[in-house]
Amino acid sequence: MPDRADTVPEAGEILFFEPGARWRAVAYGPLVCALLLAVEVAAGVTPHWFALIFCAVLISGFAVLQVYAARTHVSVELTGDFLRNGAETTPVRSIAAVLPVDADEPWESGRALGELTGVPRRRTAIGLRRTDGELVRTWAKDHRALRRALIRVVPVEKDRAPDPGRDD
């Protein structure tokens, strides 16, 4: 049986990366419970050990699920070889152009990359034209950095550089 590492293509240099969520969010619930415990001890009342431990575990459990889902479905990675939005990976060679914000084509109604129904909340879309003519939207929180990285590996439509002063 071949080693799993043999089937993974070489990723190359990472030009852009957003994790989707950070694991530190899992610690917020237990930290709040520890703070409440400290307040109860400082106030001189009997600490609610069971309730605070139960809440810390429960909050951490839900946070683990949310962080795992966000890292799976809302992370973005761009290398010289591929663009990954969530669980969908697109080869860079299949991207014909990065569309400017004010492009005449209606890229805003194109399919959002990733296995989601649209662009995730608090993310901004960037229009792309694929080599098969399909208009799609990639997305990121730091959309300006993703656009700059995409322009490094994919040509801008009609050799028009995006207006650096425009807030897209």
C-alpha positions, 0 to 999 in steps of 0.5 A, a space after each residue: 500500500 503506498 504511503 499517503 504522503 506519496 499521493 499529496 502534490 507538492 504545494 509550493 510556496 504559500 503566497 496567501 493563507 487565512 486559517 478560517 478560525 484559530 484554536 485559541 478560541 477554544 480556550 475562551 470558555 474555560 478562561 471565563 469560567 476560571 475568572 468566575 471561579 476567582 470572583 466567587 473565591 474572592 467574594 467569599 462565597 462557596 464556589 460552584 465547582 460542578 457548574 463551572 467545570 461543566 460549563 467550561 467543558 460544554 463551551 469548549 466542546 462547541 468551540 472545538 466543533 466551530 473551529 474545526 468547521 471553520 478551518 475546514 470550510 472557511 480557510 483560504 490558501 494560495 500557492 503558485 499551483 493552487 487556490 483553495 477556498 474551504 474544501 474546494 481546490 482550484 488549480 491556478 492554471 485553470 484561472 484565466 484572469 483576476 477581474 477588477 472590481 469595476 469589471 463590466 462582467 457580472 462576476 458578483 453573481 458567479 458561483 462562490 468557490 468552496 462548498 458553501 452556497 455563497 461568500 462566507 460572512 465577513 469575507 469579501 469576494 474577488 471575481 475570477 474568470 476561469 479558462 473555461 469562461 466561467 465567472 467565479 468568486 474567491 473570497 477572504 477576510 483580507 481580500 486586498 492581500 489575496 488580490 495582490 497575491 492572485 495578481 502575482 500568479 494570474 494576469 489581470 483582465 485586459 492588462 488592467 491593474 486594479 485601482 490601488 486607491 479604490 476600496 474594494 
